[in-house]
Amino acid sequence: MFTDRKEAGTSLAEKLVSRISSGPLVLGLARGGVMIAQAVASRLSLPLDVLVVKKIPSPNNPELALGAVAPDGIRLVNWRLAQQQGVDEAYIQSVISNQQSAIRQKTLLYRKGRKPLRVKDKTVIIVDDGAATGATFEVAVKWAEAKGARKIIAALPVAPPDTVARIAPEVDELIVLEAPEHFDAVGQFYRNFDQVSDEEVIQLLHR
């Protein structure tokens, strides 16, 4: 059980200290992941940027991700799960279009005119406050690959074992502090898991 995101980020940073070299940058997934990422970046004196990703929710269960969308047209769709949910391609494409628009708007809002950090040929540490199904984290990794990252390090405070096993082969290094068998939601592993606001994300990025 973590006290809050800041404590989780500090704990992640301690695990990362001996594993980083050659000027990596930290990418926090908006919104909660940015708070974790800021704690990591601050402890390790690394540059911080935001990555906005959105899940593709099932119309039958909004908490169930049928895939996820990242900037620049990067997407990941679990078509088998979509079929099981009775979802057709038209629904998926409609949600992707809407989510891409939302991603562009949020990215502009968070950066406030600041240019994105260069990912190409860099070591990139991708951080979130946890991963349940892992869909949004996987699409973030796919985005970093498409942008030409030299090395990708995934850093998560908590994720279930099956998600850890799925993410591990997709990255160069994976750091997960806790991988409990009984996993319902990321928030159950934090004493304080208040929603992070857009304003807080902006403040964290511009410190």
Secondary structure as UniProt FT lines:
FT   HELIX           5..16
FT   HELIX           17..19
FT   STRAND          25..29
FT   TURN            30..31
FT   HELIX           32..44
FT   STRAND          48..51
FT   STRAND          54..57
FT   TURN            62..63
FT   STRAND          65..69
FT   TURN            72..73
FT   STRAND          75..77
FT   HELIX           79..84
FT   TURN            85..86
FT   HELIX           89..111
FT   TURN            112..113
FT   TURN            120..121
FT   STRAND          123..127
FT   HELIX           135..146
FT   TURN            147..148
FT   STRAND          151..158
FT   HELIX           161..167
FT   HELIX           168..170
FT   STRAND          173..178
FT   HELIX           186..189
FT   HELIX           198..205
//
